[in-house]
Amino acid sequence: MAVPSRTSWKGFLKLSLVSVPVKAFTVSDSSAEVRLNQLHKDCNSRIKYQKICPEHGELKSDSIVSGYEHQKDQYVVVQPDDIDKLRTKSDRAVGIDGFIPVDAIDNRYYAGKAHYLMPDGIAGERPYQLLREGMEKNGVCAIAQVVMSGREQLVVVRVVDRMLVMFGLHYPSKVRKIDDYQSEIEEIEFKDEEVALTDTLIGASKIDEFNFDSYTDTYVGKLKKLIEMKIAGEEIVQAPDHEEPKILNLMDALKKSVAEAQAKQAVGDDAEDSADGDDGTTEKKLAPSAGKKKRSKKAQGE
């Protein structure tokens, strides 16, 4: 796939006196999305969003400006040129404050926006790669601030393969504190057998070779199929729900889950042994016996 010609942002990756010209491309790809339009339910005409002035009627985009209401129905007009006058050249830079360990920022603070950073022109290639290799060698990422979409944003720049990737962050003040929620969760003591079964279930459910590319957006596929069926005039039939097994209690659920996970694991191991030419004999461990772990507190129900 070719690199998109349109960049999301251009500027500099700035560290002290070193400036690396870079261009940014959004990581997310919206081209695979299926977009639905709003229609009038009686005639299927597409709904239009008109911008109306109460005194002059419908307006074109070039007749609309932005303004701030400083008093009731009193506005001061703020033009894009006015905002540009407040910005310095440094506003076009990803100003690196310093370097931190790659795991220093909790995942809760990641805002979900990410940009690939690429060197902008030949002049940026050498310092870009030098910075990337230095960050990778030292196991660090860069904490920085940048003005994008007219707002100052907190970001972290990380090494991903051979590139630098800029991830948007929430400011700490905009993230709800976990203490406000976890205080509602009571501490529970568990039986040794419950703990042992859970450990076995997790061990049997581990994915040895994780392939993230195997996960696809099934909603998009189903929506496309639905649209094709509607175009063809086919009847839409409710998909049957899979009946959930009725489990009486937590211990039954754990035991049945362990049995299913171990059976699934055995099938996978047998397939590997067959592919490798092995004799296929494998030793399967049952759930660890209860009572092997010493516990300082008496478990409930004992």
C-alpha positions in Angstrom: 0.0 0.0 0.0 1.4 3.4 -1.0 1.9 6.1 1.6 -1.0 8.6 1.4 -0.2 11.8 -0.3 -2.1 14.0 2.2 -0.5 14.5 5.5 -2.4 15.2 8.7 0.3 17.6 10.0 3.8 18.9 9.2 6.3 20.4 11.6 9.4 19.5 13.6 10.3 16.9 16.2 12.4 19.2 18.4 14.8 18.1 21.1 16.9 21.0 22.6 18.7 22.5 19.6 18.0 19.5 17.3 15.0 19.9 15.0 13.9 17.0 12.8 11.4 17.9 10.0 8.6 15.4 10.1 5.2 14.8 8.5 2.4 12.9 10.3 -0.1 10.5 9.0 -3.1 9.2 11.0 -2.7 5.5 12.0 -6.4 4.7 11.7 -7.9 3.9 8.3 -11.5 4.8 7.9 -11.8 3.7 4.3 -13.0 0.2 5.4 -16.0 1.7 7.3 -19.5 1.4 5.9 -21.2 4.8 6.3 -25.0 5.1 6.6 -26.9 8.2 5.7 -29.9 9.6 7.4 -33.1 9.4 5.4 -36.7 10.5 5.7 -38.5 7.3 6.7 -41.6 8.1 4.5 -39.8 8.8 1.1 -36.1 7.8 1.7 -34.9 11.2 0.7 -31.6 12.1 2.2 -31.7 14.5 5.2 -29.9 17.8 4.6 -28.2 19.9 7.2 -28.7 23.6 6.4 -27.0 26.5 8.1 -29.6 29.2 8.6 -29.3 32.8 9.7 -32.5 34.0 11.3 -32.3 37.3 9.4 -30.8 36.2 6.0 -31.8 32.6 5.6 -29.6 29.8 4.3 -25.8 30.6 4.2 -22.9 29.2 2.3 -19.8 28.1 4.2 -17.7 31.1 3.1 -20.2 33.4 4.7 -19.8 31.8 8.2 -17.3 32.9 10.8 -16.5 31.8 14.3 -17.3 33.9 17.4 -17.3 34.0 21.1 -20.4 35.0 23.1 -19.0 37.4 25.8 -22.5 38.7 26.8 -26.0 37.6 26.0 -26.4 37.7 22.2 -23.1 39.8 22.0 -20.3 38.1 20.0 -16.7 38.9 19.2 -15.6 37.4 15.9 -12.4 35.4 16.0 -10.8 34.8 12.6 -8.3 32.0 11.8 -5.7 34.7 11.0 -6.2 36.1 14.5 -5.3 32.7 16.1 -2.3 32.3 13.8 -0.9 35.6 15.1 -0.9 34.2 18.6 1.2 31.2 17.5 5.0 31.1 17.4 7.1 28.9 15.2 7.6 26.6 18.1 3.8 25.7 17.9 4.7 23.8 14.7 7.0 21.6 16.7 6.6 18.4 18.7 8.5 19.8 21.7 10.1 16.9 23.5 10.3 17.6 27.2 12.4 14.5 27.9 12.6 10.7 27.8 11.0 8.2 30.1 10.8 4.4 30.3 8.5 2.9 27.7 6.2 1.5 30.4 6.1 4.8 32.5 2.6 5.9 31.2 -0.5 3.9 32.3 -2.6 2.7 29.4 -5.6 4.7 30.8 -4.0 7.9 29.6 -3.8 6.9 25.9 -6.4 8.9 24.0 -6.8 6.6 21.1 -5.3 8.9 18.4 -2.0 8.0 16.8 0.1 9.3 14.0 3.0 7.8 12.0 5.9 10.2 11.9 8.1 10.2 8.8 11.1 12.3 8.0 10.0 15.2 5.8 12.6 15.4 3.0 16.2 14.3 2.8 17.3 16.7 5.5 15.2 14.9 8.1 16.2 11.3 7.3 19.6 11.2 9.2 18.5 12.9 12.5 15.2 11.0 12.4 16.9 7.6 12.2 19.5 8.6 14.7 16.9 9.6 17.2 14.9 6.4 16.6 17.9 4.1 17.1 18.9 6.0 20.2 15.5 5.7 21.8 15.3 2.0 20.9 18.8 1.3 22.3 18.0 3.1 25.6 14.5 1.6 25.9 12.8 5.0 26.2 9.9 7.0 24.7 9.6 10.7 24.5 7.0 12.8 26.3 6.1 16.0 24.4 3.5 18.6 23.6 2.3 19.7 20.2 -0.4 22.0 18.7 -2.7 20.0 16.4 -6.2 20.9 15.2 -5.8 24.3 16.9 -5.2 22.8 20.4 -2.2 22.0 22.5 -2.0 18.2 23.0 0.0 16.0 25.2 1.7 13.2 23.3 4.2 10.4 23.7 6.5 9.4 20.8 7.4 5.7 20.7 9.6 3.4 18.6 7.5 0.9 16.6 9.6 -1.3 14.3 11.6 1.2 12.1 9.4 4.2 12.7 8.5 6.8 15.3 4.8 6.8 16.2 3.1 9.7 18.1 0.3 8.7 20.5 -2.1 11.3 21.9 -2.6 11.3 25.6 -5.2 12.5 28.0 -4.1 15.1 30.5 -4.1 13.6 34.0 -6.8 16.1 35.1 -9.2 14.6 32.4 -8.9 11.0 33.5 -11.1 9.8 36.4 -9.2 8.4 39.3 -9.4 4.7 39.7 -9.8 5.0 43.5 -13.3 6.5 42.9 -14.3 3.1 41.5 -12.2 0.4 43.0 -13.3 1.5 46.5 -16.7 -0.1 45.6 -15.1 -3.5 45.0 -14.9 -5.6 48.2 -12.0 -7.9 48.9 -13.1 -11.6 48.7 -11.3 -14.6 50.1 -11.3 -17.7 47.8 -11.1 -21.4 48.4 -7.8 -23.0 47.4 -9.6 -25.1 44.8 -11.1 -22.1 43.2 -7.7 -20.4 42.9 -6.1 -23.6 41.5 -8.8 -24.2 38.9 -8.6 -20.5 37.8 -4.8 -20.9 37.4 -5.3 -24.1 35.4 -7.9 -22.4 33.2 -5.6 -19.5 32.4 -2.7 -21.8 31.7 -4.8 -23.9 29.3 -6.2 -20.8 27.6 -2.8 -19.1 26.8 -2.2 -18.3 23.2 1.3 -19.4 22.3 1.5 -17.6 18.9 -0.7 -14.5 19.0 -1.7 -13.1 15.6 -3.4 -9.8 16.0 -4.1 -9.7 12.2 -6.5 -12.6 12.7 -9.0 -10.3 14.3 -11.4 -8.6 11.9 -14.4 -6.3 12.3 -17.2 -8.8 11.8 -19.8 -6.0 12.1 -18.6 -4.4 8.9 -18.8 -7.7 7.1 -22.3 -8.4 8.4 -23.4 -4.9 7.5 -22.2 -5.3 3.9 -24.0 -8.6 3.6 -27.2 -7.0 5.0 -27.0 -4.2 2.4 -26.4 -6.7 -0.4 -29.5 -8.7 0.8 -31.6 -5.6 1.0 -30.6 -4.5 -2.6 -31.5 -8.0 -3.8 -34.8 -7.9 -2.1 -34.1 -10.9 0.1 -35.8 -11.4 3.4 -33.8 -10.7 6.6 -34.1 -13.6 9.1 -33.1 -13.2 12.7 -29.9 -15.1 13.4 -30.3 -17.8 16.0 -28.7 -17.2 19.4 -26.4 -19.8 20.8 -27.9 -21.1 24.0 -25.6 -20.5 27.0 -25.0 -23.6 29.2 -26.7 -23.4 32.5 -24.1 -23.4 35.3 -25.3 -23.7 38.8 -22.3 -22.2 40.6 -18.8 -20.8 40.1 -17.1 -24.1 40.9 -19.1 -25.9 38.2 -18.3 -23.1 35.7 -14.6 -23.4 36.5 -14.5 -27.2 36.2 -16.4 -27.2 32.9 -14.3 -24.4 31.5 -11.1 -26.2 32.4 -12.3 -29.4 30.8 -13.2 -27.5 27.6 -9.9 -25.6 27.5 -7.8 -28.7 28.1 -9.7 -30.6 25.4 -9.1 -27.7 23.0 -5.4 -27.6 23.9 -5.1 -31.4 23.4 -6.5 -31.1 19.9 -3.9 -28.4 19.1 -1.0 -30.3 20.6 -2.0 -33.5 18.7 -2.1 -31.5 15.5 1.4 -30.1 16.1 2.7 -33.6 17.1 1.2 -35.0 13.9 2.8 -32.3 11.8 6.2 -32.8 13.4 6.1 -36.6 13.0 5.9 -37.2 16.8 4.1 -40.3 18.2 1.4 -38.0 19.5 1.7 -39.0 23.2 1.2 -36.1 25.5 0.8 -35.9 29.2 -2.2 -33.7 30.3 -2.2 -32.3 33.8 -5.4 -32.0 35.7 -6.3 -29.1 37.9 -3.8 -28.6 40.7 -4.9 -30.2 43.9 -6.5 -28.0 46.5 -4.7 -27.2 49.7 -1.1 -27.1 48.3 -0.8 -23.3 48.8 -0.6 -21.9 52.3 -3.1 -19.2 52.9 -2.9 -16.8 55.8 -6.6 -16.3 56.0 -9.4 -18.8 56.3 -11.3 -19.2 53.1 -15.0 -18.6 53.1 -17.2 -21.7 53.2 -14.5 -23.9 54.8 
